[in-house]
Structure formats: structure tokens, C-alpha cells
């Protein structure tokens, strides 16, 4: 079972779990400091990649939100124009 704690750095939590796992299985799979350093480097690289991806996704979301607002504004303008044209056509029809 995985529990999520708020206010805890995920990397620190993972390292804690990794260390505890190493302590529990020290006879099965001994972890030397070199392999632990390697795992930490892998985690740092993964964290950096996820941070970059997150930033990219946030930028894309900001762009899409702005684009959506622009399209909503254009749609409202088109609706207003169509309603005005319908009103003019009805007025012309009634004038005949």
C-alpha cells in the first residue's frame, strides 16, 4: 500500500524508502554506496526531466487557455453579427 504524505519532498521520500528497502534486504541484495549514488543520479535526472516536461505542459496549457479565450471572443462576435443580420432580414421582410 502506498500512502501520500503532504509536505514531504517526493525525492526524499523515495530515498528513504530505498534506504529502508536496502536495510530490509541487506543480505539479499547488498547496496554499496556506488550503486546508491548511481540510483540517486538516475532519480535526479528523472526529476529534472519531469520538471522540464511539467514546465512545457504548463506553457502549452497557458497557450491553449489563451487561444480558447480568443476563440470564445470570436464566436461571440460572430453570434452578434448573425443575430444583427437576422434582425435586419426580419425588418426587411416586415417592411415589404
N, C-alpha and C positions, 0 to 999 in steps of 0.2 A: 504494500500500500504506500502510495506517495502522498505526502501532505505538503501543502504550500504554506510557507510562513511569510507574512508580510514584514517588510523592513529588513529582510536578510538578503545580502548580496548573493545572487544565484551562483556565482563562481565560487565564493567562499563556501556556500552550502555544498556544492558538488565536491570541492576539495575535501571537505570534512567527511562526506560520505565515502569518498575514495580512500581516505586515510583510515576510516573505521573499517572499511572492507579489507584493506591491507592488513589491519590488525587482526581481524577475524580469520583471515585465510593465510596468515603468515607462513604456515607450514606448507600449504598447498601451492601457493604462487608467491614466492618472496618478491617483494618490490624493492629494488635498490633505489638509491637516490637518483641515479641517472635515468631510470625509466619513469620515475615520478616527475623529474624535471621535463622529460620528453612529453608526458601527458599534460603537464601544466602549459607547456609551449603550444601543444595542439589546442588546448582549451582557449588560450589567449588568441590564437589565430582564428578559431571558430567564433569567438566573441567579437573580434574585430570585423570579421566577415558579416556576422549578423547585424552589427551596428551599422555598417555601410549599407546593407540591404534595407534595414529599417529606415535609415535616413532617405534612401532613394524612394522607398514606398511612401514615406510621408510627403516628399516633394511631389510625387505623382498624384497623391491624394489631393494636395493643395491645388495642383493644376486642374485636376478633374472637377473639384468643387467650384473653382473659378469659372471653368468652362460651362458647367451646369448652370450657374447663375446667369451667365451671358445668354445661354440658350433659353432659359426661362424668360429673361427680359425680351428677347427677340420674339418668342412665342406670344407673349402678352401684347407686344406692339402689333404683330400680325393679326391677332384676335381683334384688337381695337379697330384696325383698318378694315377688316372684313365686316365687323358689325356696322361700321360707318357706311360702307358700301351697300350693305343690305338695307339700312335705313334710307339711303338716298334712292335706291331702287324702289322701295315701297312708296316713298314720297312721289316719285315719278309715276308710279302705277296709279296712285290715288289722284294724281293731277290730270290724268288722261280722261 
